Amino acid sequence: MKYFTTPYRHILDFKGRSSRREYWIFLLWMLLPVLVATVMFALVGFVAIFNDAPEPFLPYGTIYGICLPLFILACILPLPALAVRQLHDSDRSGWWFFVPMLGVLLIAFAPGTDGANRYG
């Protein structure tokens, strides 16, 4: 449970360290509802198109068009701080977050250092 709440408690904390496990669990927690909602929206859309019935499509369109972007926004807000703390865990500067592909690879796959490093 702490992997879900820690990024929100430290939403503006760019100091310290976060583990790869914390980063991946938060990322998967963010992506899973998005994928489920997208598949449901697509399936309901296909059924509505083939049955010529747009009425059942409207509630799912509202969920997908309004609620899902709000959920994504709520999940994206703590992501930069979490990514910088994960870079600190591998003893790298948080500025790597701004390097397009290399930064993403370092955040996602770089192992953390054992013991203390210059970030904690």
Secondary structure, DSSP 8 states (H G I E B T S, - for coil): -HHHHHHHHTTT--SS---HHHHHHHHHHHHHHHHHHHHHHHHHHHHHHHHT--TTHHHHHHIIIIIHHHHHHHHHTTHHHHHHHHHHHTT--GGGGGSHHHHHHHHHH----SS--TT-
